[in-house]
Amino acid sequence: MGQEENQGRDGERLVVLWTSGDREVAEKMALMYALNSRLRGWWDRVLLIVWGASVQLLCRDQGLQERLDDLLQAGVEVQACQACADMYGLSGQLRGMGVEVKYMGEPLTGILKSREYLITV
């Protein structure tokens, strides 16, 4: 591994809050960074939260669904906001893709109040 790899500190978790409905933002930031963070050991644990417009984008884009499979296989935790998914009628589809769907207001508040690291895209 190069110097830039495996620099995560024990127990640290990165949370990526993906809210954008823009495919390029998803592909070139949210999903790419979350995946590389796990594969290269930059963070001990990585959680991707699918929220808002990203729910619709993920459910209609086969290419992003393939990237989601890569994330899950790499050990990235993936959760989606149930309130958002229910609004779009997509909770079942997300669960079928291996995404944990749950109400996220309280968990996100806990993340914000903790010493975890959060990126919003």
N, C-alpha and C positions, 0 to 999 in steps of 0.2 A: 504494500500500500504506500502511496505517496504521502508526503507531509500533510497535504490538505485532507487526507482521509483519516478516519477513525480518531477524530479529535473530540468526540462527544464526551461529556462528563457523566459519570454514573448517576442514573436516576433522572436525568433531565429529559423533559418532554417538550417537544415543539407541537403547537396547535396551529393548524392552518385553517382559518375561517374563510371558506370559499363562497362568496355571495354573488359574484359577477356572472352575468349571462353571456359574456363575451368569450367565444371559443379560444381566441388567441391568448387571453389572460389565463384561461384554464390550462391550456396546453403548455404555454411557455413560462408559466410561473407556478400556479397552485399545484398541479399534478407533477410537473417536472421536479420542482424543489422537494416536494414531499417524498417522491420516490428516491431521488438521489440522496436525501438525508438519511434514509434507511439503508440503502445499498452501500453507501460510503461510510456509514457509522458516524455521521456528524452529530446526530442526536440519538440518545438511547431509545427513545420512543417517539413516534410521530402519530398524531391524530389529525385527520382531515375531516372537517365538518362541512357538509353540503347544506347550504342555507339559501333561501330565496330563489332568485332567478337561476342559480346554478343547478337546482333540482330539475327544472325543465330542460335545461341544456344537456345535462347528463343523460336524462331518460330518452332524449330524441337523437343523440349522436353516438352512433355505433363505434366510431374511432375512440371517443372518450371512454366508452364502456370497456373497450379493450385495454386502455390505459389503467382504468379502475382495477381490472383483473391483475395487472402487473403490480399495482400498489398493494392489493390484498395479499398476493403471493409473497411480496417482500416483507410483509408484516406490518404495514401501515394500518392503523385502526381507522375505520371509516364510519362516520355517523351522519345522519341527516335529521334535519328539523322536521318533526312530525307535523307540526302546524302548517308549515310551508308545503310539505308533500301532500297533506290532505287537501289543501286549497287547490292544488293542481290535479288531485285525484291520482297521485303517483306513488303512494306509500307502498302498495303491493309490488309494483315494478322495482322499486329500490330494494326492497327486501329480497326479491328474486335475484338481484345482482350481488347479494351478499353484504349489503349496507345495513347497519343497525339503525332503525328508524325510531326516534324517541323525541319527546318534548325537550327542547334544548335551552330554554330560558334560564332555568336554575343551574344546569351544568355550566353554561357559558358564564354566568355570574360567578360561579365558583372558580373558574379558570381566571377570570379577570381579577379576582381578589387574591389569587394565589401568587406564587413566584414562578409560575410557568411562563413560557415564552409564546406569544401569540402574534401571528401575521394575519392580516386581513387583506383579501384580494377580491 
